[in-house]
Every structure is written in structure tokens, then in C-alpha cells.
Amino acid sequence: MTEEEIKALQEEVERLKKELAEAKSESDEDKINKAVDDRLKEIKSKLDKAYGERDKALDKVKELENENREREIEALKAKGQFEEAHKKELEQRDERIKSLEGERTQLTRDLQLNKALEGLDQNFKSGAAMKMAFSALQSELVKDEDGNWVHKSGKSLKEAVKDYAGSDENAFLFEKKKSSGSGSPSNKKPGNKNDKKDGKFGGKSTKELLDAVKEGSLRRNKKR
């Protein structure tokens, strides 16, 4: 999928979001909500495929580079150039350590973001909606002077997640809060095992959706 195609889908989502804000009836709102969700799923599917192909290509390149270095080291040893061969082996070791440290850093960031998203009192409409929020926030995280993950604006991770979820622009990603019979908002928290919700995604809570994304992230990291 090209960047132009992804951009076109994202622009359509933005257009549908505006239509949703201007919806005059519940019926119109339901239709637009469905259209937004369909487009989000399409974006997620195509991005997953594109990233999957990219990761396979990168893994193959890495594999070929390692094989080539191993041959170089063996060739140096065969020529009796043991000092040079040892130097190459140390370089290879250092690169592996650096790669592992990078993966650990990314995993720590993702786990902290997962935890912050789990603390929300809203449920995402779908796995695609959750992944869109996760990706949007993930790309804006940086490390502060103390080595903590924070938003690039300087806000804490928890504050950034709360602001993102509370923004009207992102409301289409979340289920509407249901009110109780007395007319006051329900105090139920997401992730309650006794909660039952209708819908295509089986009423999964934010935590369950995040666990699914975390599982996929871990599988990708193990490949590297």
C-alpha cells in the first residue's frame, strides 16, 4: 500500500468524523460510525500487511549481512589474521547488544503506554480504533532527562493519554458512555468480567484489546 493510498483513507476518515459531528439523527450517526470503523479496519489491514512485508525484508537483509560477516571472519581466520577476525567478532557482538537494547527500550515504552491506556474509563469501539490511538500516541513519546517516557509536549504519559481520549477529535474511536436508569452516568469500569456488550468485537475491554496488540508486538520483536 502506497503512502498516497494511506493518506487518502485517512482523509476519508477525517471527512467522516466531520459528518459524524454534524449528524442530525441517531440513525445518521450509526451509519457514519460504521463507515468510520470500516475505513479504520481497512487502514489497519493494509498497514499490517505493508509493515509485515517490510519486516520480512529487513529480517532477510539482516540475515544476509550476518552470513556475509561470518564468511569474512572465517576467511580472515583461514589466512591467519586472527586479530582482525577477533575485531570483527567484537563488532558483531556490539551490534547485537545494541539491537537488543533498542528492542528492550521499545518494549518498555509500549508496556508503559499499554498501562496508561488500560487506565482509561472508556472502551475502544474496535481493535482497529485502539491500534490507531496506540500508534498515534506511540509516535509522540520521547524520553526525558531522567529516562522516563513522556509526551513530546512535556506532559506525563498518563496526562497525554487522558487528553487524547478526551479530545472531541478522537471521540469516534470510543464507545459512548451508557447512562444508568436514573439518568446518571454508569460507574462501571472497563475490563469487568461480568460486563456484556453487543457488537462484532465481542465486547472486548480496552485491556483485552491492548493485550492482543502487545502479543503481536512481542512476536515481531522476537523475530528481530
VEXDREN-2710 file (C-alpha; in Angstrom, 1 decimal):
% VEXDREN-2710
k/r/px/py/pz
1/MET/0.0/0.0/0.0
2/THR/1.5/3.4/-1.0
3/GLU/1.7/6.4/1.2
4/GLU/-0.8/8.2/-1.1
5/GLU/-3.4/5.4/-0.6
6/ILE/-2.9/5.5/3.2
7/LYS/-3.3/9.3/3.1
8/ALA/-6.5/9.1/1.0
9/LEU/-8.0/6.7/3.6
10/GLN/-7.0/8.9/6.5
11/GLU/-8.5/11.9/4.8
12/GLU/-11.8/10.0/4.3
13/VAL/-11.8/9.2/8.0
14/GLU/-11.4/12.9/8.8
15/ARG/-14.3/13.7/6.4
16/LEU/-16.5/11.1/8.1
17/LYS/-15.6/12.4/11.5
18/LYS/-16.8/15.9/10.5
19/GLU/-20.0/14.3/9.2
20/LEU/-20.4/12.5/12.5
21/ALA/-20.1/15.7/14.4
22/GLU/-22.9/17.2/12.2
23/ALA/-25.2/14.2/12.3
24/LYS/-28.7/15.2/12.9
25/SER/-30.2/11.9/14.0
26/GLU/-29.1/8.7/15.7
27/SER/-29.7/6.8/12.5
28/ASP/-27.3/9.0/10.6
29/GLU/-24.8/8.8/13.5
30/ASP/-24.9/5.0/13.4
31/LYS/-24.3/4.9/9.6
32/ILE/-21.3/7.3/9.8
33/ASN/-19.9/5.4/12.8
34/LYS/-20.0/2.2/10.8
35/ALA/-18.3/3.9/7.8
36/VAL/-15.6/5.3/10.0
37/ASP/-15.0/1.9/11.6
38/ASP/-14.9/0.1/8.2
39/ARG/-12.3/2.6/7.0
40/LEU/-10.2/2.2/10.2
41/LYS/-10.2/-1.6/9.7
42/GLU/-9.1/-1.1/6.1
43/ILE/-6.3/1.1/7.1
44/LYS/-5.2/-1.3/9.8
45/SER/-5.3/-4.3/7.5
46/LYS/-3.3/-2.6/4.8
47/LEU/-0.8/-1.1/7.2
48/ASP/-0.3/-4.5/8.9
49/LYS/0.3/-6.1/5.5
50/ALA/2.8/-3.3/4.5
51/TYR/4.7/-3.5/7.8
52/GLY/4.7/-7.3/7.7
53/GLU/6.3/-7.3/4.2
54/ARG/8.8/-4.6/5.4
55/ASP/9.7/-6.6/8.5
56/LYS/10.3/-9.7/6.4
57/ALA/12.5/-7.8/4.0
58/LEU/14.5/-6.3/6.9
59/ASP/14.9/-9.7/8.5
60/LYS/16.2/-11.1/5.3
61/VAL/18.7/-8.3/4.8
62/LYS/19.9/-8.8/8.4
63/GLU/20.2/-12.5/7.9
64/LEU/22.3/-12.0/4.7
65/GLU/24.5/-9.4/6.4
66/ASN/25.2/-11.8/9.3
67/GLU/26.0/-14.6/6.9
68/ASN/28.4/-12.4/5.0
69/ARG/30.2/-11.3/8.1
70/GLU/30.5/-14.9/9.3
71/ARG/32.2/-15.7/6.0
72/GLU/34.5/-12.7/6.3
73/ILE/35.5/-13.8/9.8
74/GLU/36.2/-17.4/8.7
75/ALA/38.2/-16.2/5.7
76/LEU/40.4/-14.0/8.0
77/LYS/41.0/-16.9/10.3
78/ALA/41.9/-19.1/7.4
79/LYS/44.5/-16.5/6.4
80/GLY/45.9/-16.4/9.9
81/GLN/44.6/-12.9/10.5
82/PHE/43.2/-13.8/14.0
83/GLU/43.5/-10.3/15.4
84/GLU/41.4/-8.8/12.6
85/ALA/38.9/-11.7/12.8
86/HIS/38.6/-11.1/16.6
87/LYS/37.9/-7.4/16.0
88/LYS/35.1/-8.3/13.5
89/GLU/33.6/-10.7/16.1
90/LEU/33.6/-7.9/18.7
91/GLU/31.9/-5.5/16.3
92/GLN/29.3/-8.1/15.6
93/ARG/28.7/-8.7/19.3
94/ASP/28.4/-5.0/20.0
95/GLU/25.8/-4.6/17.2
96/ARG/23.8/-7.5/18.7
97/ILE/23.9/-5.9/22.1
98/LYS/22.8/-2.5/20.7
99/SER/19.9/-4.2/18.8
100/LEU/18.7/-6.0/22.0
101/GLU/18.9/-2.8/24.0
102/GLY/16.8/-1.0/21.3
103/GLU/14.2/-3.7/21.4
104/ARG/14.1/-3.6/25.3
105/THR/13.7/0.2/25.1
106/GLN/10.8/-0.1/22.7
107/LEU/9.2/-2.8/24.7
108/THR/9.4/-0.7/27.9
109/ARG/7.8/2.2/26.1
110/ASP/4.9/0.0/24.7
111/LEU/4.3/-1.6/28.1
112/GLN/4.0/1.8/29.8
113/LEU/1.7/3.1/27.0
114/ASN/-0.4/-0.1/27.4
115/LYS/-0.7/0.6/31.1
116/ALA/-1.8/4.2/30.6
117/LEU/-4.4/3.2/28.0
118/GLU/-5.7/0.5/30.4
119/GLY/-6.4/3.2/32.9
120/LEU/-8.9/4.9/30.7
121/ASP/-12.6/4.8/31.7
122/GLN/-13.6/4.5/28.1
123/ASN/-13.7/1.4/25.9
124/PHE/-12.5/1.5/22.3
125/LYS/-15.0/0.6/19.6
126/SER/-12.8/-1.9/18.0
127/GLY/-9.3/-3.3/17.7
128/ALA/-8.6/-1.0/14.7
129/ALA/-9.7/2.0/16.7
130/MET/-7.4/1.0/19.6
131/LYS/-4.5/0.4/17.3
132/MET/-4.9/3.8/15.7
133/ALA/-4.8/5.5/19.1
134/PHE/-1.8/3.4/20.2
135/SER/0.1/4.3/17.1
136/ALA/-0.7/8.0/17.3
137/LEU/0.5/8.2/20.9
138/GLN/3.4/5.9/20.4
139/SER/4.9/8.2/17.7
140/GLU/4.8/11.2/20.1
141/LEU/6.7/9.7/23.0
142/VAL/10.2/10.7/24.0
143/LYS/12.5/10.1/26.9
144/ASP/13.0/12.9/29.4
145/GLU/16.3/13.7/31.2
146/ASP/15.5/11.0/33.9
147/GLY/14.9/8.3/31.3
148/ASN/11.1/8.3/31.7
149/TRP/8.8/8.1/28.7
150/VAL/6.8/11.3/28.3
151/HIS/4.8/13.1/25.6
152/LYS/7.0/15.3/23.4
153/SER/5.0/18.3/24.8
154/GLY/6.4/17.6/28.2
155/LYS/3.2/16.1/29.6
156/SER/3.3/12.8/31.5
157/LEU/2.3/9.7/29.6
158/LYS/-0.9/9.4/31.7
159/GLU/-1.8/13.0/31.0
160/ALA/-1.2/12.7/27.3
161/VAL/-3.3/9.5/27.1
162/LYS/-6.1/11.2/29.0
163/ASP/-6.0/14.3/26.8
164/TYR/-6.1/12.2/23.7
165/ALA/-9.1/10.2/24.9
166/GLY/-10.9/13.4/26.0
167/SER/-10.4/15.2/22.7
168/ASP/-13.6/15.6/20.6
169/GLU/-11.5/14.8/17.5
170/ASN/-10.9/11.3/18.8
171/ALA/-14.3/10.6/20.3
172/PHE/-15.2/8.4/17.3
173/LEU/-12.7/5.8/18.5
174/PHE/-14.5/5.1/21.7
175/GLU/-17.8/3.6/22.7
176/LYS/-20.4/6.1/24.1
177/LYS/-20.8/6.0/27.8
178/LYS/-24.0/4.4/28.7
179/SER/-26.2/6.0/31.4
180/SER/-28.0/4.2/34.2
181/GLY/-31.7/4.1/34.6
182/SER/-31.6/7.0/37.0
183/GLY/-30.2/9.2/34.3
184/SER/-26.8/9.5/35.8
185/PRO/-23.7/8.1/34.1
186/SER/-22.8/4.4/34.8
187/ASN/-19.8/3.9/37.1
188/LYS/-18.8/0.6/35.5
189/LYS/-15.1/0.3/34.7
190/PRO/-13.8/-1.4/31.6
191/GLY/-12.5/-5.0/31.9
192/ASN/-15.2/-6.2/34.3
193/LYS/-15.6/-9.9/33.5
194/ASN/-19.4/-9.6/34.1
195/ASP/-19.8/-6.8/31.6
196/LYS/-21.6/-7.9/28.5
197/LYS/-21.6/-5.7/25.4
198/ASP/-23.2/-6.3/22.0
199/GLY/-21.2/-5.9/18.8
200/LYS/-18.9/-7.5/16.3
201/PHE/-15.8/-7.4/18.6
202/GLY/-17.5/-9.5/21.4
203/GLY/-17.5/-6.6/23.9
204/LYS/-13.7/-6.7/24.5
205/SER/-12.4/-4.3/27.1
206/THR/-9.6/-1.9/26.5
207/LYS/-7.3/-4.2/28.4
208/GLU/-8.2/-7.2/26.2
209/LEU/-7.6/-5.2/23.0
210/LEU/-4.3/-4.0/24.3
211/ASP/-3.2/-7.5/25.3
212/ALA/-3.9/-8.6/21.7
213/VAL/-1.7/-5.7/20.3
214/LYS/1.0/-6.4/22.9
215/GLU/1.1/-10.1/21.8
216/GLY/1.6/-9.0/18.2
217/SER/4.3/-6.6/19.2
218/LEU/6.1/-9.2/21.2
219/ARG/6.0/-11.7/18.3
220/ARG/7.6/-9.0/16.0
221/ASN/10.3/-8.3/18.5
222/LYS/11.2/-11.9/18.8
223/LYS/11.8/-12.2/15.1
224/ARG/14.5/-9.5/15.2
END
